[in-house]
Amino acid sequence: MGGLGNGRRGGRSPPLMIGALIACILVLGFNYWVSSSRNLELQTKLYELEGQVRRGAAERGAAEMKKNEFQEEIQRQKEQISHIENLYKRQLEGLLFFFTSRAHCNRIFPPLPKPYRNSKVTVNM
């Protein structure tokens, strides 16, 4: 059984094969360098975008808090308006009752003639 190959001495590679291996190593090294620099650019861009996302989230949180504060203030003002409207309605009802009862009293007890209106009434007991 003979060995594989073309019968040359062992340990020596043809120069064309060594040149091809060196060229492959150079191409792979260049590709690694290009992809590494591109990876660094992408990482930098990623960090910038993450910072923008964090700032955006913080701004959104602040805007959400302000919105909630404004909604609470609006709700409080609506409650105050409702309370004031209820007071106003009660006052109007009181005035309406006062004027209707006075008109009713004037029908039952007509007003005194002018000479008697300003005079003081004294009651002796």
C-alpha positions in Angstrom: 0.0 0.0 0.0 1.5 3.1 -1.1 0.9 6.4 0.3 -1.3 9.1 -1.0 0.1 11.9 -3.0 2.4 12.2 -6.0 5.5 10.7 -4.5 7.2 13.9 -3.4 9.0 14.3 -0.2 6.8 14.7 2.9 6.6 18.0 4.8 6.9 20.4 1.9 3.7 22.2 0.5 3.5 23.6 -3.0 4.1 27.4 -3.1 0.7 28.0 -4.9 -1.2 26.4 -2.0 0.7 28.5 0.6 0.0 31.6 -1.5 -3.7 30.7 -1.6 -3.8 30.2 2.2 -2.1 33.5 2.8 -4.6 35.2 0.5 -7.5 33.6 2.3 -6.1 34.7 5.7 -5.7 38.2 4.4 -9.3 38.3 3.0 -10.7 36.9 6.3 -8.6 39.4 8.3 -9.9 42.3 6.2 -13.5 41.1 6.5 -13.1 40.7 10.2 -11.7 44.3 10.5 -14.5 45.7 8.3 -17.2 43.9 10.3 -15.6 44.8 13.6 -15.6 48.5 12.7 -19.2 48.3 11.4 -20.2 46.5 14.6 -18.6 49.4 16.6 -20.6 51.9 14.6 -23.8 50.0 15.1 -23.2 49.7 18.8 -22.6 53.4 19.1 -25.8 54.1 17.2 -27.6 51.6 19.4 -26.5 53.4 22.6 -27.6 56.7 21.1 -31.0 55.3 20.3 -31.3 53.7 23.7 -30.6 57.1 25.3 -33.3 58.7 23.1 -35.7 56.0 24.1 -35.0 56.6 27.8 -35.3 60.3 27.4 -38.6 59.8 25.5 -39.9 57.5 28.2 -39.0 60.0 30.9 -40.7 62.8 29.0 -43.7 60.7 28.4 -43.9 59.9 32.1 -43.6 63.5 33.0 -46.3 64.4 30.4 -48.5 61.6 31.8 -48.1 63.0 35.4 -49.0 66.5 34.2 -52.0 65.1 32.3 -53.2 63.4 35.5 -52.6 66.5 37.5 -54.7 68.5 35.0 -57.4 65.9 35.0 -57.6 66.0 38.8 -57.7 69.8 38.7 -60.5 69.7 36.1 -62.4 67.2 38.2 -62.0 69.3 41.3 -63.2 72.4 39.4 -66.2 70.5 38.0 -67.1 69.5 41.6 -66.8 73.1 42.7 -69.0 74.2 39.8 -71.6 71.6 40.7 -71.5 72.7 44.3 -71.9 76.3 43.4 -74.8 75.5 41.0 -76.6 73.6 43.7 -76.2 76.5 46.1 -77.5 78.9 43.5 -80.5 76.6 42.8 -81.3 76.5 46.5 -81.0 80.3 46.8 -83.3 80.6 43.8 -85.8 78.2 45.3 -85.7 80.1 48.6 -86.3 83.4 46.8 -89.1 81.9 44.7 -90.6 80.5 47.9 -90.2 83.9 49.6 -91.9 85.8 46.8 -94.7 83.3 46.4 -95.4 83.2 50.1 -95.3 87.0 50.3 -97.7 87.3 47.3 -99.9 84.7 49.1 -99.7 86.7 52.3 -100.5 89.9 50.5 -103.6 88.2 49.1 -104.7 87.0 52.5 -103.6 90.1 54.4 -103.7 93.1 52.2 -101.1 95.8 52.9 -102.0 98.5 55.4 -103.0 101.8 54.1 -100.1 104.4 53.9 -100.8 106.3 57.2 -100.5 103.0 59.2 -97.4 101.5 57.6 -94.8 103.5 59.5 -96.6 103.7 62.8 -95.5 101.6 65.7 -98.0 99.2 67.1 -98.0 98.8 70.9 -99.6 96.0 72.7 -100.7 96.4 76.3 -101.0 93.3 78.4 
